[in-house]
């Protein structure tokens, strides 16, 4: 038997969740805002930030008015021949590193059990615009390469190995687990290519939860349309679609903006503020799987309970993700 200890939430994480809750209460979906169109990147390593840190840094950039999507630590700025501007030293943002830890302990009957807890640490980080010396010496004035949106999105779709079956659906978009089938209207039925690809990405994220792919444990718990686990899976698909859209340099424009979805996400986040951490992790793994064929080692969150999944679950046609 495993025992879990919930982490003490970092202030920046709690603030982020509260901000998202406030947006949802005002019928605003934050990951569909125009400023969610380019993923944050570490300036020195050129690696994109992942999971919950995508939301943290995009939110920080928006609030503080940064146009650059590059970030780095004070130490990295120093090693690149620059420094943090004196007036900006105390205006850092934060990223979160989280990791599951465990140890074997004995219960009251002397039986071994695994005790698990989630450790969260925050690290100071600065936007490139808060530095001096680094930009002039090392910055070439270019951001990530911009390609034709359609082609970039098509490349993402084509990179999906072992994809689900695709079917034209004239009036709705959906993923049906029992048939491993995605249905989606034609491109010219959408208001824009961005909306088409965002919707396509949403359904692709759902499909990664299937037992022959990531075998997502959350995915397996869905019993019926509209229940709490369904709402959680929909939130994972929404975030994953937003991440993939940002990867292609446009912001997500899916149609998941009905009052029912907003209400369900509000309920989930208000009842469990730790879920955003889990949702972004699942979304990141799904994106990795689609683009690279397997999830990368997650630096931000490592969950040892992810393999329970769909082992004994059989979906019926009653379960359809939209």
SEZALO-586274 format. One line per 4 residues: number of its first residue (from 1); their letters; for each residue x, y, z of N, C-alpha, C. Coordinates in steps of 0.001 Angstrom, whole numbers. Layout:
SEZALO-586274
NUM = a = X,Y,Z,X,Y,Z,X,Y,Z  ...;
end
This chain:
SEZALO-586274
1 = xxxx = 847,-1201,0,0,0,0,875,1241,0  559,2188,-823,1323,3429,-897,608,4543,-153  1388,5351,545,839,6521,1218,1407,7771,582  554,8785,421,960,10005,-251,869,11186,690;
5 = xxxx = 1812,12083,553,1802,13316,1321,1756,14473,343  716,15297,449,590,16430,-459,1673,17457,-172  2194,18111,-1215,3266,19083,-1014,2749,20392,-448  3646,21118,183,3333,22491,573,3487,23335,-678;
9 = xxxx = 2407,23931,-1116,2407,24631,-2394,3213,25918,-2327  3998,26152,-3367,4773,27381,-3462,3837,28554,-3753  4147,29741,-3202,3276,30908,-3406,3031,31223,-4875  4090,31098,-5711,3937,31430,-7122,2986,30451,-7819;
13 = xxxx = 2987,29194,-7356,2074,28206,-7932,632,28507,-7529  434,28770,-6243,-903,29109,-5752,-1441,30354,-6442  -565,31339,-6635,-964,32577,-7312,-1389,32292,-8748  -660,31392,-9412,-995,31030,-10789,-2368,30363,-10856;
17 = xxxx = -2602,29402,-9972,-3893,28710,-9965,-5025,29687,-9670  -4813,30574,-8693,-5838,31570,-8353,-6126,32491,-9536  -5058,32835,-10279,-5218,33695,-11450,-6040,32998,-12533  -5775,31700,-12735,-6520,30930,-13731,-7981,30789,-13311;
21 = xxxx = -8208,30541,-12022,-9577,30447,-11509,-10326,31754,-11748  -9653,32879,-11486,-10275,34192,-11684,-10632,34408,-13151  -9716,34023,-14051,-9992,34155,-15487,-11201,33311,-15886  -11226,32068,-15427,-12328,31175,-15786,-13659,31697,-15259;
25 = xxxx = -13628,32291,-14058,-14851,32873,-13499,-15361,34031,-14352  -14439,34683,-15074,-14803,35790,-15967,-14969,35329,-17416  -15124,33994,-17591,-15310,33397,-18925,-14126,33646,-19853  -12931,33715,-19279,-11695,33879,-20046,-10865,32612,-19887;
29 = xxxx = -10414,32063,-21006,-9563,30877,-20958,-8127,31331,-21219  -7289,31382,-20181,-5970,32020,-20286,-5031,31425,-21322  -5115,30106,-21548,-4193,29510,-22522,-4625,29741,-23961  -5676,30515,-24179,-6063,30891,-25538,-5804,32362,-25811;
33 = xxxx = -5090,33030,-24931,-4784,34441,-25146,-3663,34576,-26175  -3633,35676,-26936,-2599,35859,-27956,-1182,35775,-27416  -968,36161,-26147,396,36121,-25622,864,34695,-25353  -33,33708,-25549,345,32307,-25378,813,31732,-26716;
37 = xxxx = 1489,32532,-27519,1805,32103,-28881,3254,31682,-29083  4099,31816,-28075,5489,31390,-28219,5983,30849,-26881  6491,29634,-26892,6905,28989,-25654,8172,29619,-25082  8277,29711,-23756,9483,30256,-23121,10671,29316,-23303;
41 = xxxx = 11833,29915,-23534,13050,29161,-23829,14190,29655,-22939  15034,28733,-22465,16227,29142,-21728,17243,29690,-22715  17704,30913,-22487,18562,31592,-23454,19895,30879,-23654  20459,30318,-22584,21769,29674,-22697,21671,28289,-23332;
45 = xxxx = 20744,27467,-22852,20660,26089,-23339,19818,25950,-24600  18992,26976,-24886,18044,26981,-26008,16983,25886,-25874  16806,25376,-24664,15767,24380,-24413,14484,25064,-23955  13349,24557,-24431,12069,25104,-24006,11749,24640,-22589;
49 = xxxx = 11142,25536,-21821,10667,25138,-20504,9458,24232,-20683  9146,23468,-19647,8159,22410,-19791,7104,22465,-18693  5971,21800,-18975,4955,21607,-17963,4449,22878,-17313  4382,22863,-15988,3833,23985,-15236,4639,25258,-15447;
53 = xxxx = 5938,25123,-15755,6777,26306,-15933,6441,27084,-17205  5811,26436,-18174,5322,27161,-19349,4285,28189,-18911  3329,27741,-18098,2282,28648,-17631,2845,29731,-16724  3777,29367,-15840,4360,30341,-14919,5077,31458,-15665;
57 = xxxx = 5896,31096,-16654,6700,32104,-17354,5872,32910,-18351  4914,32281,-19004,4040,33044,-19904,3211,34054,-19121  2749,33639,-17954,1981,34545,-17101,2851,35698,-16623  4094,35388,-16226,5011,36431,-15752,5341,37417,-16866;
61 = xxxx = 5596,36896,-18078,5925,37767,-19211,4766,38698,-19538  3557,38165,-19486,2379,38978,-19789,2187,40078,-18747  2295,39729,-17476,2073,40694,-16399,3135,41792,-16382  4375,41417,-16725,5479,42371,-16642,5796,43037,-17981;
65 = xxxx = 5067,42660,-19021,5223,43322,-20308,6452,42931,-21100  6998,41731,-20869,8179,41292,-21614,7778,40802,-23004  8510,41210,-24018,8265,40724,-25374,9143,39519,-25703  10301,39425,-25043,11207,38307,-25294,10678,37037,-24633;
69 = xxxx = 10839,35907,-25314,10453,34630,-24720,11668,33895,-24162  12807,34597,-24085,14030,34014,-23542,14170,34310,-22052  14645,33310,-21299,14838,33426,-19858,16183,32817,-19472  16734,33245,-18352,17984,32694,-17856,18171,33054,-16389;
73 = xxxx = 19069,32335,-15729,19366,32627,-14332,20436,33707,-14263  20621,34284,-13089,21659,35302,-12907,23031,34704,-13182  23225,33447,-12784,24503,32783,-13005,24759,32557,-14492  23726,32202,-15230,23883,32022,-16674,24212,33343,-17354;
77 = xxxx = 23567,34424,-16912,23864,35746,-17474,25324,36106,-17248  25829,35800,-16048,27228,36089,-15715,28169,35319,-16633  27897,34028,-16834,28765,33199,-17677,28661,33561,-19158  27628,34302,-19523,27500,34764,-20903,28001,36197,-21059;
81 = xxxx = 28759,36651,-20077,29382,37964,-20172,28512,39130,-19786  27378,38873,-19168,26476,39957,-18791,26075,39881,-17337  25007,40549,-17002,24503,40534,-15631,23046,41003,-15621  22417,40841,-14472,21057,41337,-14297,21140,42826,-13985;
85 = xxxx = 20314,43627,-14632,20302,45063,-14351,20029,45282,-12866  20746,46221,-12266,20623,46446,-10825,19188,46732,-10404  18460,47444,-11235,17081,47795,-10898,16138,46593,-11013  16613,45503,-11653,15778,44326,-11891,16099,43153,-10967;
89 = xxxx = 17147,43279,-10149,17610,42152,-9328,16505,41576,-8449  15711,42436,-7862,14649,41981,-6960,13308,41773,-7665  13338,41779,-9001,12103,41615,-9772,12116,40304,-10554  12709,39291,-9941,12807,37991,-10599,11453,37301,-10705;
93 = xxxx = 11391,36347,-11612,10255,35433,-11684,10738,34101,-11120  9871,33119,-11050,10259,31828,-10485,9770,30679,-11350  10592,29637,-11409,10153,28377,-11985,10112,27358,-10858  9383,26285,-11076,9222,25260,-10048,9805,23943,-10533;
97 = xxxx = 10588,23313,-9685,11063,21960,-9932,10384,21063,-8908  9717,20035,-9376,8997,19133,-8479,9388,17695,-8781  9486,16895,-7737,9909,15508,-7923,9292,14635,-6838  8802,13481,-7265,8285,12526,-6293,9449,11830,-5594;
101 = xxxx = 9388,11777,-4255,10384,11061,-3448,9652,9934,-2718  10393,8896,-2351,9748,7818,-1610,10747,7082,-732  10210,6401,258,11011,5509,1081,10103,4389,1582  10715,3265,1909,9961,2121,2408,9909,2189,3929;
105 = xxxx = 8700,2166,4469,8509,2179,5923,7614,1000,6297  7540,713,7591,6687,-377,8060,5447,179,8732  4305,-465,8457,3072,-21,9097,2976,-601,10498  1828,-424,11146,1676,-855,12539,1765,-2372,12706;
109 = xxxx = 1608,-3111,11593,1735,-4568,11650,3094,-5055,11171  3988,-4123,10910,5325,-4487,10476,5449,-4802,9011  4402,-4505,8235,4435,-4775,6799,5048,-3594,6053  5905,-3868,5067,6536,-2764,4325,5535,-2046,3427;
113 = xxxx = 5647,-755,3345,4821,34,2439,5639,1215,1937  5262,1697,793,5982,2821,195,5329,4130,620  6102,5007,1217,5629,6336,1592,6148,7323,559  5259,8069,-73,5642,8978,-1149,5255,10404,-816;
117 = xxxx = 6082,11338,-1267,5759,12744,-1101,6340,13537,-2271  5702,14633,-2565,6124,15474,-3682,6904,16664,-3157  8148,16777,-3583,8987,17900,-3175,8930,18987,-4246  8705,20206,-3826,8649,21337,-4748,9694,22366,-4341;
121 = xxxx = 10500,22776,-5305,11481,23836,-5072,11307,24908,-6137  11496,26136,-5742,11408,27229,-6714,12792,27812,-6959  13015,28291,-8173,14301,28872,-8555,14077,30233,-9204  14929,31179,-8871,14827,32519,-9443,15278,32510,-10898;
125 = xxxx = 14584,33274,-11711,14920,33358,-13124,14535,34738,-13641  15228,35164,-14704,15006,36508,-15239,14740,36444,-16735  13959,37389,-17210,13752,37523,-18642,14979,38178,-19263  15242,37879,-20524,16400,38452,-21206,16377,39978,-21173;
129 = xxxx = 15192,40565,-21180,15072,42023,-21159,15510,42635,-19830  15699,41798,-18814,16148,42282,-17508,17664,42232,-17371  18350,41841,-18441,19809,41718,-18398,20485,42834,-19176  21771,42975,-18956,22592,43898,-19734,23888,43190,-20091;
133 = xxxx = 24439,43481,-21252,25684,42842,-21670,25469,41557,-22421  24480,40792,-22056,24215,39508,-22705,23660,39712,-24102  22652,40579,-24226,21975,40775,-25507,22940,41233,-26597  23710,42288,-26341,24585,42859,-27364,25676,41899,-27800;
137 = xxxx = 26144,41078,-26859,27269,40213,-27171,26850,38877,-27776  25696,38357,-27347,25315,37016,-27753,23982,36920,-28490  23181,37940,-28375,21839,37879,-28955,21887,38282,-30417  21383,37439,-31297,21483,37705,-32735,20255,38411,-33291;
141 = xxxx = 19312,38748,-32400,18130,39479,-32847,17034,38605,-33401  17280,37300,-33446,16274,36390,-33989,15604,35588,-32884  14363,35290,-33060,13678,34372,-32165,13614,33025,-32864  12776,32135,-32385,12648,30841,-33042,12174,31033,-34481;
145 = xxxx = 12643,30157,-35337,12299,30284,-36749,10793,30231,-36949  10294,31090,-37817,8874,31117,-38132,8644,30467,-39493  7836,29426,-39499,7518,28759,-40746,6041,28978,-41048  5631,28553,-42186,4210,28611,-42498,3435,27809,-41456;
149 = xxxx = 2443,28447,-40841,1704,27810,-39751,1125,26471,-40178  505,26427,-41346,-110,25190,-41805,915,24062,-41926  2054,24349,-42544,3054,23319,-42753,3646,22844,-41436  3888,23780,-40524,4449,23415,-39233,3485,22510,-38461;
153 = xxxx = 2210,22859,-38499,1204,22044,-37822,1074,20675,-38493  1131,20658,-39828,1062,19388,-40548,2246,18500,-40184  3409,19098,-40009,4595,18326,-39626,4413,17684,-38254  3772,18414,-37339,3498,17858,-36011,2578,16648,-36135;
157 = xxxx = 1525,16788,-36925,570,15693,-37104,1253,14477,-37737  2094,14713,-38738,2778,13619,-39430,3814,12937,-38541  4314,13655,-37540,5339,13085,-36661,4756,12070,-35679  3438,12034,-35556,2753,11150,-34605,2865,9709,-35085;
161 = xxxx = 3709,8931,-34421,3851,7527,-34760,2732,6715,-34098  2303,5666,-34754,1211,4836,-34241,-14,5688,-33915  -473,6502,-34868,-1600,7404,-34602,-2932,6658,-34587  -3974,7293,-34076,-5309,6691,-34130,-5856,6740,-35553;
165 = xxxx = -6962,6072,-35779,-7646,6134,-37068,-8278,7517,-37206  -8190,8082,-38402,-8777,9399,-38650,-10003,9260,-39537  -11047,10022,-39203,-12274,9986,-39993,-12829,11394,-40149  -13330,11703,-41324,-13990,12993,-41537,-15319,13004,-40799;
169 = xxxx = -15556,14048,-40030,-16808,14206,-39288,-17389,15571,-39628  -18529,15639,-40287,-19035,16914,-40805,-19506,17916,-39756  -19865,17439,-38556,-20506,18371,-37625,-19895,18443,-36230  -18852,17683,-35950,-18241,17767,-34622,-16858,17139,-34636;
173 = xxxx = -16050,17509,-33633,-14732,16911,-33441,-14791,16037,-32194  -14157,14872,-32242,-14226,13967,-31094,-13106,12933,-31166  -12870,12258,-30027,-12011,11080,-29994,-12778,9971,-29291  -12869,8797,-29932,-13605,7662,-29389,-12610,6559,-29001;
177 = xxxx = -12334,6378,-27699,-11332,5408,-27251,-11625,3970,-27657  -12902,3553,-27634,-13217,2151,-27923,-12817,1754,-29338  -12825,2721,-30266,-12425,2470,-31653,-11065,3083,-31977  -10493,3793,-31003,-9256,4542,-31222,-9395,5385,-32488;
181 = xxxx = -10420,6218,-32499,-10827,6951,-33694,-10980,8444,-33416  -10383,9256,-34287,-10566,10706,-34233,-11468,11126,-35384  -12473,11930,-35073,-13325,12515,-36101,-13194,14023,-36050  -13086,14653,-37208,-12911,16106,-37233,-13454,16663,-38552;
185 = xxxx = -14100,17836,-38524,-14579,18456,-39769,-13411,18856,-40671  -13731,19220,-41914,-12704,19653,-42854,-12207,21052,-42511  -11008,21351,-43002,-10372,22636,-42728,-11265,23814,-43101  -11932,23727,-44262,-12723,24873,-44721,-14024,25067,-43939;
189 = xxxx = -14288,24193,-42973,-15462,24362,-42122,-15151,25194,-40872  -13878,25511,-40677,-13460,26302,-39523,-13286,27762,-39928  -13306,28633,-38942,-13139,30062,-39206,-11710,30399,-39620  -10750,29575,-39199,-9347,29855,-39511,-8544,28562,-39420;
193 = xxxx = -7368,28512,-40087,-6498,27339,-39960,-6092,27092,-38511  -5892,28186,-37749,-5490,28035,-36350,-6538,27268,-35550  -7808,27582,-35805,-8880,26898,-35079,-8937,25423,-35472  -8730,25144,-36760,-8726,23755,-37233,-7617,22949,-36561;
197 = xxxx = -6385,23481,-36604,-5260,22734,-36055,-5320,22643,-34534  -5810,23694,-33873,-5963,23641,-32417,-6939,22533,-32020  -8031,22432,-32766,-9026,21395,-32499,-8455,20012,-32781  -7718,19894,-33879,-7059,18630,-34240,-6095,18224,-33122;
201 = xxxx = -5292,19179,-32656,-4333,18897,-31585,-5048,18425,-30317  -6179,19054,-30014,-6950,18685,-28823,-7319,17198,-28854  -7803,16738,-29989,-8202,15335,-30101,-6984,14411,-30114  -5885,14859,-30702,-4660,14056,-30685,-4162,13849,-29261;
205 = xxxx = -4240,14905,-28443,-3814,14784,-27046,-4659,13731,-26334  -5978,13765,-26543,-6842,12728,-25959,-6340,11336,-26339  -6009,11148,-27609,-5661,9814,-28104,-4382,9261,-27485  -3510,10131,-26982,-2271,9638,-26361,-2545,8888,-25067;
209 = xxxx = -3736,9080,-24486,-4053,8390,-23239,-4386,6922,-23415  -4586,6494,-24664,-4961,5105,-24948,-3914,4130,-24406  -4371,2916,-24066,-3486,1932,-23430,-2309,1521,-24304  -2416,1671,-25631,-1301,1276,-26489,-318,2425,-26715;
213 = xxxx = -577,3556,-26031,346,4695,-26118,866,5033,-24718  373,6112,-24124,868,6495,-22800,126,5804,-21661  -998,5171,-21968,-1733,4432,-20937,-2010,5327,-19728  -2535,6517,-20001,-2691,7538,-18964,-3680,7090,-17888;
217 = xxxx = -3229,7092,-16634,-4072,6636,-15532,-5320,7492,-15396  -5177,8792,-15581,-6316,9712,-15507,-7372,9339,-16542  -6906,8999,-17735,-7764,8639,-18864,-8654,7449,-18508  -8093,6512,-17732,-8802,5275,-17411,-9926,5466,-16414;
221 = xxxx = -9902,6560,-15679,-10871,6757,-14598,-12183,7375,-15068  -12229,7780,-16337,-13448,8407,-16850,-14562,7374,-16955  -15674,7653,-16312,-16806,6728,-16321,-17895,7195,-17285  -18142,8482,-17288,-19205,8995,-18146,-18913,10439,-18521;
225 = xxxx = -19584,10898,-19556,-19438,12282,-19996,-19844,13223,-18865  -19003,14213,-18614,-19343,15244,-17652,-18915,14984,-16225  -18391,13788,-15902,-17966,13574,-14520,-16634,14279,-14260  -16179,14244,-13014,-14985,15012,-12639,-13754,14557,-13405;
229 = xxxx = -13597,13243,-13588,-12428,12735,-14302,-12487,13125,-15778  -13679,13196,-16328,-13837,13661,-17710,-13364,15104,-17818  -13749,15925,-16848,-13334,17332,-16841,-11818,17448,-16747  -11204,16584,-15948,-9744,16610,-15803,-9059,16233,-17115;
233 = xxxx = -9570,15197,-17768,-8990,14780,-19051,-9168,15868,-20102  -10298,16557,-20080,-10520,17657,-21017,-9539,18800,-20763  -9222,19052,-19509,-8260,20107,-19185,-6869,19735,-19683  -6496,18463,-19556,-5212,17988,-20088,-5160,18198,-21601;
237 = xxxx = -6244,17850,-22292,-6290,18008,-23750,-6232,19476,-24151  -6890,20340,-23392,-6856,21779,-23665,-5439,22325,-23539  -4766,21975,-22447,-3401,22462,-22224,-2448,21884,-23264  -2603,20607,-23578,-1750,19986,-24587,-1919,20641,-25943;
241 = xxxx = -3166,20947,-26323,-3422,21634,-27593,-2788,23016,-27591  -2844,23693,-26447,-2219,25015,-26340,-706,24918,-26474  -102,23888,-25863,1348,23696,-25966,1759,23414,-27413  1023,22529,-28099,1349,22206,-29490,1138,23410,-30398;
245 = xxxx = 95,24179,-30150,-148,25387,-30947,992,26375,-30771  1443,26550,-29528,2572,27445,-29268,3842,26931,-29933  3996,25619,-29957,5137,25005,-30646,5142,25392,-32122  3944,25584,-32676,3798,25975,-34080,3636,27484,-34255;
249 = xxxx = 3865,28240,-33169,3872,29708,-33210,2511,30344,-33475  1445,29720,-32999,152,30408,-32976,-555,30019,-31687  -1542,30817,-31268,-2204,30493,-30010,-3469,29693,-30262  -3786,28830,-29291,-4872,27870,-29433,-6221,28548,-29587;
253 = xxxx = -7008,28045,-30549,-8351,28593,-30786,-9382,27473,-30886  -9345,26547,-29932,-10344,25486,-29966,-11702,26034,-29556  -12712,25226,-29731,-14091,25672,-29454,-14553,25309,-28048  -13639,24865,-27190,-14040,24424,-25855,-14240,25616,-24930;
257 = xxxx = -15235,26414,-25199,-15454,27599,-24372,-16880,27673,-23840  -17565,26540,-23839,-18936,26552,-23345,-18950,26713,-21838  -20083,27152,-21321,-20212,27332,-19883,-19988,26046,-19115  -20373,24912,-19706,-20221,23623,-19026,-18755,23296,-18782;
261 = xxxx = -17910,23532,-19802,-16483,23254,-19642,-15859,24196,-18619  -16176,25474,-18706,-15626,26440,-17756,-16021,26072,-16331  -17266,25706,-16151,-17760,25350,-14822,-17044,24114,-14290  -16823,23129,-15157,-16174,21886,-14722,-14714,22121,-14355;
265 = xxxx = -14005,22958,-15135,-12605,23244,-14814,-12488,24043,-13528  -13401,24975,-13331,-13416,25748,-12087,-13595,24822,-10887  -14512,23889,-10998,-14783,22964,-9905,-13550,22129,-9582  -12870,21643,-10620,-11680,20815,-10431,-10567,21602,-9752;
269 = xxxx = -10274,22797,-10242,-9163,23583,-9709,-9450,24119,-8312  -10696,24441,-8040,-11039,24927,-6702,-10974,23810,-5663  -11324,22601,-6058,-11327,21481,-5116,-9940,20880,-4929  -9068,21044,-5917,-7719,20468,-5830,-6736,21350,-6582;
273 = xxxx = -6096,22262,-5867,-5181,23195,-6518,-3907,22520,-7007  -3635,21308,-6532,-2445,20604,-7012,-2662,20014,-8402  -3916,19950,-8862,-4174,19262,-10123,-3552,19961,-11323  -3396,21272,-11277,-2791,21967,-12417,-1386,21445,-12670;
277 = xxxx = -668,21121,-11603,675,20555,-11732,614,19225,-12473  -344,18387,-12097,-515,17093,-12746,-989,17249,-14188  -1922,18171,-14415,-2477,18365,-15758,-1414,18829,-16747  -562,19769,-16323,492,20246,-17223,1515,19155,-17496;
281 = xxxx = 1757,18301,-16506,2683,17185,-16703,2129,16208,-17732  858,15817,-17571,224,14912,-18534,214,15534,-19929  -89,16820,-20012,-130,17513,-21303,1247,17527,-21951  2291,17763,-21147,3656,17792,-21678,4068,16422,-22197;
285 = xxxx = 3761,15369,-21431,4074,14012,-21870,3372,13690,-23187  2121,14112,-23309,1356,13851,-24530,1986,14550,-25732  2403,15796,-25545,3066,16541,-26630,4371,15868,-27030  5152,15451,-26035,6409,14753,-26316,6154,13496,-27139;
289 = xxxx = 5112,12771,-26774,4803,11522,-27466,4439,11779,-28923  3640,12789,-29161,3217,13106,-30525,4395,13560,-31379  5240,14414,-30831,6339,14994,-31602,7531,14058,-31709  7835,13326,-30620,9076,12554,-30577,8878,11047,-30440;
293 = xxxx = 7648,10605,-30305,7406,9175,-30217,7405,8615,-28812  7877,9386,-27853,7866,8959,-26453,8035,10193,-25582  7540,10128,-24342,7699,11283,-23453,9143,11426,-23014  9648,12651,-23002,10984,12899,-22501,10995,12702,-21002;
297 = xxxx = 12197,12543,-20430,12308,12526,-18978,11866,13874,-18471  10861,13872,-17642,10287,15131,-17157,11173,15707,-16069  11721,16887,-16291,12580,17518,-15308,11767,18139,-14184  10541,18560,-14475,9769,19319,-13507,8981,18429,-12557;
301 = xxxx = 8417,17340,-13056,7594,16467,-12227,7837,15017,-12620  8081,14163,-11644,8228,12744,-11892,7246,12008,-10988  6316,11296,-11590,5251,10634,-10853,5404,9136,-11012  5586,8418,-9917,5836,6992,-9982,4559,6169,-10096;
305 = xxxx = 3408,6836,-10133,2141,6115,-10172,1479,6187,-11540  2251,6453,-12596,1641,6716,-13897,1317,5469,-14699  1744,4302,-14246,1594,3130,-15090,372,2276,-14757  -524,2770,-13899,-1723,2000,-13582,-2666,1977,-14771;
309 = xxxx = -2903,3120,-15331,-3544,3275,-16624,-4761,2430,-16931  -4800,1961,-18181,-5995,1321,-18722,-5927,-205,-18694  -5144,-754,-17799,-4875,-2181,-17809,-6133,-3041,-17891  -7125,-2737,-17064,-8332,-3557,-17024,-9571,-2795,-17465;
313 = xxxx = -9376,-1728,-18211,-10503,-883,-18590,-10911,-1155,-20031  -12202,-1305,-20257,-12740,-1439,-21606,-13753,-331,-21833  -13445,540,-22776,-14350,1645,-23066,-15492,1170,-23959  -16641,1744,-23755,-17773,1504,-24644,-17976,2743,-25493;
317 = xxxx = -18887,2656,-26434,-19144,3799,-27300,-19812,4943,-26549  -20193,4698,-25281,-20789,5767,-24481,-19769,6848,-24148  -18483,6474,-24080,-17440,7433,-23742,-16854,8020,-25016  -17076,9304,-25201,-16518,10024,-26343,-15958,11337,-25825;
321 = xx = -14681,11592,-26106,-14072,12858,-25719,-14277,13853,-26844  -14687,15062,-26495,-15013,16063,-27506,-13957,17145,-27584;
end
